Amino acid sequence: MIRTCPSCGRSNRIPESHLADSGRCGACKATLGPASEPLEVDEPTFDAIATQARVPILVDFWAAWCAPCRMAAPHVAKTAAEMAGRALVVKVDTERHPQLAARFGVQGIPNFVVLKNGKTVFQQPGLVDSQTMVGWLSNAGS
């Protein structure tokens, strides 16, 4: 996955297994913290993160037209920031990646899935707050 250095703006390739770790920019050597924002993913990136991440993953299945999804977005972002280094948060657009949503039996959105070691440990549809999301990730062993 490509992440941009906040200091120099250069692109850095980060292996999916290290997205929750701190590292250094290859160009300016500034610290690159763990992913602290929701990561928009496609199916290949999702599969790589799900199988390689060493921390729990919160998956937000959403769509742009969905009002509850838009209401959930700030809570999802807050969860990503609060759990940086201990969990990852990914977003899957169900309009662009319906086959991925189908793999998880998503019939209503927003729909949240918690993965650990590539396996589903929890799934719930509906709008929830960040405190609830953090609880799910904590229970999954972050």
Z-matrix of the N, CA and C atoms (Angstrom, degrees):
N
C 1 1.447
C 2 1.524 1 107.81
N 3 1.309 2 116.32 1 143.47
C 4 1.464 3 122.21 2 -179.60
C 5 1.526 4 109.27 3 -96.75
N 6 1.341 5 115.45 4 128.07
C 7 1.460 6 121.32 5 174.16
C 8 1.522 7 108.13 6 -124.11
N 9 1.319 8 116.25 7 145.02
C 10 1.456 9 122.00 8 -178.64
C 11 1.525 10 110.25 9 -94.73
N 12 1.322 11 115.72 10 134.41
C 13 1.467 12 121.38 11 177.88
C 14 1.526 13 108.84 12 -69.34
N 15 1.345 14 117.88 13 127.35
C 16 1.459 15 119.67 14 179.03
C 17 1.533 16 112.98 15 -70.10
N 18 1.334 17 117.93 16 -18.57
C 19 1.465 18 120.86 17 -178.97
C 20 1.522 19 112.97 18 -85.38
N 21 1.340 20 117.02 19 -49.30
C 22 1.466 21 119.21 20 -174.13
C 23 1.528 22 113.68 21 -113.05
N 24 1.339 23 117.25 22 -10.34
C 25 1.452 24 120.78 23 177.99
C 26 1.517 25 114.97 24 81.01
N 27 1.323 26 118.46 25 4.03
C 28 1.461 27 121.44 26 179.77
C 29 1.522 28 110.53 27 -77.22
N 30 1.312 29 115.21 28 151.35
C 31 1.460 30 121.70 29 178.17
C 32 1.524 31 109.81 30 -83.31
N 33 1.329 32 115.21 31 138.82
C 34 1.461 33 121.99 32 178.52
C 35 1.515 34 108.48 33 -128.88
N 36 1.329 35 116.59 34 131.22
C 37 1.458 36 121.07 35 176.51
C 38 1.526 37 107.78 36 -85.19
N 39 1.332 38 115.82 37 121.35
C 40 1.459 39 122.04 38 -179.53
C 41 1.524 40 107.59 39 -114.26
N 42 1.332 41 118.63 40 123.42
C 43 1.460 42 119.51 41 176.31
C 44 1.532 43 110.09 42 -61.81
N 45 1.320 44 116.21 43 144.49
C 46 1.461 45 121.27 44 -178.48
C 47 1.530 46 111.65 45 -55.76
N 48 1.313 47 117.38 46 -32.09
C 49 1.464 48 120.67 47 -179.50
C 50 1.528 49 112.47 48 -70.97
N 51 1.332 50 117.97 49 -11.47
C 52 1.470 51 121.28 50 -177.89
C 53 1.521 52 113.79 51 -117.25
N 54 1.320 53 118.33 52 13.40
C 55 1.466 54 120.58 53 -179.51
C 56 1.526 55 112.41 54 -63.89
N 57 1.320 56 118.03 55 -25.81
C 58 1.470 57 121.35 56 180.00
C 59 1.528 58 112.05 57 -92.60
N 60 1.335 59 117.09 58 4.32
C 61 1.462 60 121.60 59 -178.46
C 62 1.526 61 110.66 60 -104.03
N 63 1.332 62 115.56 61 160.32
C 64 1.460 63 121.02 62 170.59
C 65 1.518 64 108.10 63 -87.86
N 66 1.328 65 115.37 64 149.22
C 67 1.456 66 121.11 65 178.43
C 68 1.508 67 109.86 66 -148.99
N 69 1.321 68 116.15 67 -163.18
C 70 1.457 69 121.38 68 179.99
C 71 1.525 70 109.68 69 -129.26
N 72 1.314 71 115.09 70 145.27
C 73 1.461 72 121.58 71 175.71
C 74 1.527 73 108.34 72 -64.91
N 75 1.328 74 115.91 73 135.66
C 76 1.456 75 120.39 74 178.76
C 77 1.516 76 113.16 75 -67.79
N 78 1.332 77 117.88 76 -23.20
C 79 1.462 78 121.41 77 -177.24
C 80 1.529 79 112.48 78 -92.47
N 81 1.346 80 116.93 79 -56.00
C 82 1.471 81 119.69 80 -173.08
C 83 1.525 82 113.66 81 -105.27
N 84 1.317 83 116.82 82 -5.99
C 85 1.475 84 123.46 83 178.31
C 86 1.530 85 113.97 84 69.28
N 87 1.337 86 116.93 85 12.95
C 88 1.466 87 120.27 86 175.50
C 89 1.531 88 108.77 87 -68.82
N 90 1.309 89 115.95 88 154.68
C 91 1.461 90 120.40 89 179.46
C 92 1.516 91 110.49 90 -70.32
N 93 1.319 92 115.20 91 131.31
C 94 1.462 93 122.09 92 171.80
C 95 1.524 94 105.90 93 -105.87
N 96 1.302 95 115.97 94 110.67
C 97 1.456 96 120.19 95 -178.79
C 98 1.521 97 111.46 96 -71.43
N 99 1.319 98 116.14 97 172.93
C 100 1.464 99 119.53 98 176.26
C 101 1.528 100 110.44 99 -64.62
N 102 1.318 101 116.15 100 156.77
C 103 1.465 102 120.80 101 178.82
C 104 1.521 103 108.76 102 -55.05
N 105 1.331 104 115.99 103 122.60
C 106 1.462 105 120.76 104 -177.22
C 107 1.516 106 111.71 105 -122.83
N 108 1.322 107 116.02 106 15.15
C 109 1.456 108 121.77 107 177.64
C 110 1.526 109 107.87 108 -132.89
N 111 1.323 110 116.51 109 156.15
C 112 1.465 111 118.50 110 176.25
C 113 1.532 112 109.84 111 -63.28
N 114 1.312 113 116.34 112 135.84
C 115 1.458 114 122.19 113 -178.91
C 116 1.523 115 109.61 114 -99.09
N 117 1.336 116 116.79 115 120.31
C 118 1.464 117 121.33 116 175.72
C 119 1.525 118 106.69 117 -75.55
N 120 1.333 119 117.52 118 125.33
C 121 1.457 120 120.12 119 -175.15
C 122 1.523 121 112.32 120 -129.05
N 123 1.331 122 114.39 121 152.48
C 124 1.454 123 121.86 122 170.20
C 125 1.534 124 106.91 123 -101.37
N 126 1.316 125 117.57 124 -178.23
C 127 1.461 126 119.87 125 -174.45
C 128 1.529 127 113.85 126 -63.42
N 129 1.338 128 120.47 127 -46.41
C 130 1.469 129 118.99 128 179.03
C 131 1.537 130 112.73 129 -62.90
N 132 1.327 131 116.64 130 -40.96
C 133 1.470 132 119.58 131 178.82
C 134 1.520 133 110.34 132 -66.51
N 135 1.337 134 116.70 133 -41.69
C 136 1.457 135 120.61 134 177.37
C 137 1.531 136 110.09 135 -57.30
N 138 1.330 137 116.86 136 -48.63
C 139 1.463 138 120.53 137 -178.17
C 140 1.521 139 111.59 138 -61.34
N 141 1.332 140 116.95 139 -40.41
C 142 1.459 141 120.21 140 179.03
C 143 1.527 142 111.35 141 -64.79
N 144 1.324 143 116.52 142 -45.12
C 145 1.466 144 119.94 143 179.73
C 146 1.527 145 110.06 144 -65.40
N 147 1.320 146 117.34 145 -45.97
C 148 1.473 147 121.10 146 -176.82
C 149 1.519 148 111.85 147 -60.68
N 150 1.334 149 117.55 148 -36.15
C 151 1.463 150 119.52 149 -176.91
C 152 1.522 151 113.32 150 -89.28
N 153 1.326 152 117.89 151 -21.69
C 154 1.464 153 120.15 152 -174.24
C 155 1.523 154 115.23 153 -107.21
N 156 1.322 155 117.89 154 -20.53
C 157 1.473 156 119.77 155 -177.01
C 158 1.521 157 110.75 156 -63.98
N 159 1.314 158 115.15 157 140.86
C 160 1.467 159 121.11 158 179.70
C 161 1.522 160 112.26 159 -99.21
N 162 1.326 161 115.66 160 8.06
C 163 1.463 162 121.96 161 179.74
C 164 1.526 163 108.18 162 -128.79
N 165 1.329 164 118.43 163 163.73
C 166 1.466 165 120.32 164 175.69
C 167 1.527 166 110.88 165 -62.74
N 168 1.316 167 115.69 166 155.06
C 169 1.460 168 122.46 167 -178.98
C 170 1.522 169 108.92 168 -126.48
N 171 1.322 170 116.45 169 130.20
C 172 1.460 171 122.02 170 171.11
C 173 1.516 172 107.07 171 -98.49
N 174 1.327 173 116.85 172 122.44
C 175 1.459 174 122.06 173 178.09
C 176 1.520 175 107.93 174 -105.67
N 177 1.327 176 116.19 175 125.79
C 178 1.460 177 122.72 176 177.13
C 179 1.530 178 107.54 177 -107.01
N 180 1.332 179 116.70 178 106.72
C 181 1.461 180 121.41 179 173.50
C 182 1.521 181 106.63 180 -85.95
N 183 1.331 182 117.43 181 124.17
C 184 1.455 183 122.10 182 -171.21
C 185 1.527 184 110.15 183 -149.30
N 186 1.323 185 116.08 184 174.29
C 187 1.468 186 123.39 185 171.99
C 188 1.524 187 108.27 186 -149.09
N 189 1.311 188 116.27 187 149.93
C 190 1.466 189 121.46 188 -176.55
C 191 1.524 190 112.87 189 -63.51
N 192 1.325 191 118.36 190 -31.59
C 193 1.464 192 121.65 191 -177.24
C 194 1.531 193 112.77 192 -79.03
N 195 1.319 194 117.40 193 -9.53
C 196 1.472 195 122.98 194 -172.97
C 197 1.531 196 111.08 195 -86.72
N 198 1.333 197 116.91 196 111.97
C 199 1.470 198 120.95 197 -179.61
C 200 1.523 199 112.20 198 -61.27
N 201 1.344 200 120.68 199 -45.60
C 202 1.471 201 119.15 200 177.15
C 203 1.532 202 112.70 201 -61.44
N 204 1.333 203 116.82 202 -32.06
C 205 1.472 204 120.10 203 176.79
C 206 1.524 205 110.47 204 -64.62
N 207 1.331 206 115.91 205 -42.15
C 208 1.466 207 119.86 206 178.04
C 209 1.525 208 110.54 207 -65.92
N 210 1.331 209 117.19 208 -34.52
C 211 1.472 210 120.64 209 177.37
C 212 1.529 211 110.79 210 -69.90
N 213 1.328 212 117.17 211 -31.45
C 214 1.467 213 121.60 212 -179.70
C 215 1.527 214 111.99 213 -76.53
N 216 1.329 215 117.78 214 -25.22
C 217 1.464 216 122.00 215 -172.92
C 218 1.537 217 113.98 216 -52.72
N 219 1.338 218 120.33 217 -45.41
C 220 1.476 219 118.40 218 178.41
C 221 1.532 220 112.47 219 -64.17
N 222 1.316 221 117.01 220 -32.92
C 223 1.470 222 120.51 221 178.32
C 224 1.529 223 110.37 222 -70.10
N 225 1.324 224 116.07 223 -37.93
C 226 1.464 225 120.93 224 177.59
C 227 1.529 226 109.48 225 -64.81
N 228 1.324 227 117.12 226 -44.67
C 229 1.464 228 121.53 227 178.76
C 230 1.528 229 111.19 228 -63.33
N 231 1.315 230 116.77 229 -42.16
C 232 1.474 231 120.78 230 178.72
C 233 1.525 232 110.48 231 -63.02
N 234 1.323 233 116.89 232 -39.75
C 235 1.465 234 121.35 233 178.28
C 236 1.529 235 110.27 234 -63.48
N 237 1.331 236 117.29 235 -43.86
C 238 1.465 237 121.07 236 179.26
C 239 1.527 238 110.75 237 -60.00
N 240 1.323 239 116.88 238 -43.33
C 241 1.466 240 120.91 239 -179.96
C 242 1.526 241 111.22 240 -67.32
N 243 1.323 242 116.58 241 -44.19
C 244 1.464 243 120.73 242 -177.56
C 245 1.529 244 112.56 243 -68.09
N 246 1.328 245 116.65 244 -33.75
C 247 1.469 246 120.69 245 -175.90
C 248 1.526 247 113.22 246 -98.47
N 249 1.341 248 118.09 247 8.66
C 250 1.466 249 121.42 248 -179.46
C 251 1.528 250 110.35 249 -52.79
N 252 1.315 251 115.31 250 129.58
C 253 1.460 252 121.19 251 -179.04
C 254 1.512 253 113.41 252 90.07
N 255 1.336 254 116.93 253 -19.71
C 256 1.467 255 120.82 254 -179.56
C 257 1.517 256 112.19 255 -113.49
N 258 1.339 257 117.33 256 -16.13
C 259 1.462 258 122.72 257 -179.90
C 260 1.527 259 107.84 258 -160.80
N 261 1.322 260 115.40 259 164.49
C 262 1.457 261 122.09 260 174.11
C 263 1.510 262 109.03 261 -118.34
N 264 1.321 263 116.16 262 150.58
C 265 1.460 264 121.69 263 176.33
C 266 1.520 265 107.24 264 -123.79
N 267 1.339 266 115.72 265 125.85
C 268 1.465 267 120.41 266 177.71
C 269 1.516 268 109.15 267 -123.70
N 270 1.336 269 114.64 268 150.35
C 271 1.462 270 121.55 269 179.18
C 272 1.520 271 108.29 270 -117.72
N 273 1.336 272 115.41 271 132.95
C 274 1.461 273 121.81 272 177.69
C 275 1.521 274 107.93 273 -119.72
N 276 1.331 275 116.36 274 116.41
C 277 1.458 276 122.33 275 177.11
C 278 1.526 277 107.86 276 -76.96
N 279 1.317 278 116.80 277 113.10
C 280 1.466 279 121.23 278 -175.61
C 281 1.523 280 112.70 279 -69.13
N 282 1.325 281 117.76 280 -20.48
C 283 1.460 282 120.78 281 176.43
C 284 1.528 283 110.76 282 -74.60
N 285 1.309 284 116.80 283 -37.42
C 286 1.465 285 121.65 284 -178.94
C 287 1.520 286 112.82 285 -87.13
N 288 1.339 287 117.29 286 -24.20
C 289 1.465 288 121.13 287 -175.90
C 290 1.530 289 110.97 288 -134.24
N 291 1.335 290 116.86 289 60.24
C 292 1.469 291 119.50 290 -177.11
C 293 1.520 292 113.39 291 -64.07
N 294 1.324 293 118.23 292 -29.67
C 295 1.455 294 121.00 293 179.37
C 296 1.527 295 111.47 294 -65.56
N 297 1.314 296 116.67 295 -33.21
C 298 1.468 297 120.80 296 177.91
C 299 1.527 298 110.16 297 -71.07
N 300 1.315 299 116.34 298 -42.35
C 301 1.469 300 120.19 299 176.18
C 302 1.524 301 110.31 300 -62.05
N 303 1.322 302 117.12 301 -39.44
C 304 1.467 303 120.82 302 179.62
C 305 1.522 304 111.59 303 -64.07
N 306 1.328 305 117.68 304 -35.21
C 307 1.476 306 120.86 305 178.00
C 308 1.522 307 111.77 306 -58.44
N 309 1.333 308 116.27 307 -29.73
C 310 1.462 309 120.72 308 -178.65
C 311 1.529 310 112.21 309 -102.72
N 312 1.321 311 117.22 310 8.91
C 313 1.464 312 120.94 311 177.63
C 314 1.514 313 113.60 312 65.45
N 315 1.328 314 117.25 313 29.33
C 316 1.461 315 121.29 314 -178.85
C 317 1.529 316 108.77 315 -71.12
N 318 1.327 317 115.64 316 119.30
C 319 1.457 318 120.99 317 178.39
C 320 1.523 319 111.89 318 -116.68
N 321 1.323 320 116.57 319 -16.90
C 322 1.452 321 121.91 320 178.39
C 323 1.520 322 108.90 321 -141.51
N 324 1.332 323 115.99 322 147.31
C 325 1.458 324 120.01 323 -179.82
C 326 1.527 325 109.75 324 -127.51
N 327 1.328 326 117.62 325 153.56
C 328 1.450 327 126.10 326 0.11
C 329 1.529 328 111.25 327 -67.35
N 330 1.316 329 114.13 328 153.09
C 331 1.457 330 121.15 329 178.66
C 332 1.517 331 106.43 330 -137.59
N 333 1.304 332 116.06 331 128.85
C 334 1.462 333 121.23 332 -175.93
C 335 1.521 334 110.39 333 -114.08
N 336 1.320 335 115.37 334 135.53
C 337 1.458 336 122.41 335 178.53
C 338 1.525 337 107.38 336 -127.96
N 339 1.318 338 116.73 337 136.77
C 340 1.457 339 121.54 338 173.22
C 341 1.524 340 107.20 339 -109.66
N 342 1.342 341 115.01 340 126.49
C 343 1.462 342 121.78 341 178.87
C 344 1.517 343 109.87 342 -113.68
N 345 1.304 344 115.70 343 145.20
C 346 1.468 345 122.12 344 173.32
C 347 1.517 346 106.43 345 -140.45
N 348 1.321 347 117.00 346 125.65
C 349 1.469 348 122.10 347 -177.77
C 350 1.524 349 111.59 348 54.14
N 351 1.326 350 116.62 349 38.18
C 352 1.456 351 121.82 350 177.09
C 353 1.514 352 115.72 351 78.72
N 354 1.317 353 117.77 352 1.06
C 355 1.470 354 122.23 353 -177.19
C 356 1.529 355 110.31 354 -112.99
N 357 1.334 356 115.42 355 144.15
C 358 1.464 357 120.71 356 176.67
C 359 1.519 358 109.18 357 -72.42
N 360 1.327 359 116.43 358 125.49
C 361 1.466 360 120.49 359 175.71
C 362 1.524 361 111.72 360 -110.18
N 363 1.349 362 116.23 361 -15.15
C 364 1.460 363 119.56 362 -179.45
C 365 1.515 364 108.72 363 -163.99
N 366 1.331 365 116.46 364 143.97
C 367 1.461 366 120.78 365 175.25
C 368 1.516 367 108.75 366 -148.11
N 369 1.353 368 115.40 367 136.80
C 370 1.458 369 120.01 368 178.78
C 371 1.525 370 110.12 369 -152.74
N 372 1.317 371 117.24 370 129.61
C 373 1.464 372 120.07 371 171.83
C 374 1.522 373 109.94 372 -85.26
N 375 1.331 374 115.61 373 160.20
C 376 1.461 375 120.49 374 174.08
C 377 1.511 376 113.39 375 105.19
N 378 1.313 377 113.70 376 160.51
C 379 1.463 378 122.45 377 -178.09
C 380 1.527 379 110.38 378 -74.63
N 381 1.336 380 115.97 379 129.57
C 382 1.465 381 121.89 380 174.99
C 383 1.528 382 108.22 381 -137.51
N 384 1.331 383 116.19 382 166.05
C 385 1.461 384 120.08 383 179.63
C 386 1.526 385 111.13 384 -92.64
N 387 1.326 386 115.74 385 171.55
C 388 1.463 387 120.18 386 -176.51
C 389 1.527 388 112.50 387 -65.91
N 390 1.317 389 117.13 388 -31.99
C 391 1.465 390 119.63 389 178.72
C 392 1.531 391 110.42 390 -60.67
N 393 1.314 392 116.83 391 -40.15
C 394 1.461 393 121.51 392 177.88
C 395 1.525 394 110.30 393 -65.48
N 396 1.336 395 117.05 394 -43.78
C 397 1.466 396 121.29 395 179.64
C 398 1.524 397 111.00 396 -62.36
N 399 1.321 398 116.67 397 -42.87
C 400 1.463 399 121.13 398 178.40
C 401 1.534 400 109.55 399 -61.15
N 402 1.324 401 116.61 400 -40.05
C 403 1.466 402 120.69 401 177.43
C 404 1.507 403 112.42 402 -61.21
N 405 1.335 404 116.93 403 -42.70
C 406 1.467 405 120.30 404 177.32
C 407 1.528 406 110.74 405 -59.19
N 408 1.338 407 116.00 406 -46.79
C 409 1.467 408 120.13 407 -177.88
C 410 1.531 409 110.85 408 -67.21
N 411 1.307 410 117.39 409 -38.41
C 412 1.455 411 120.67 410 177.62
C 413 1.522 412 111.33 411 -63.25
N 414 1.320 413 116.50 412 -42.20
C 415 1.454 414 120.81 413 178.37
C 416 1.525 415 112.13 414 -65.84
N 417 1.340 416 116.44 415 -26.29
C 418 1.460 417 120.84 416 -179.99
C 419 1.527 418 111.94 417 -79.70
N 420 1.324 419 116.14 418 -6.27
C 421 1.460 420 119.06 419 174.73
C 422 1.499 421 115.85 420 102.38
N 423 1.324 422 117.57 421 31.42
C 424 1.470 423 118.48 422 177.65
C 425 1.502 424 111.03 423 -76.82
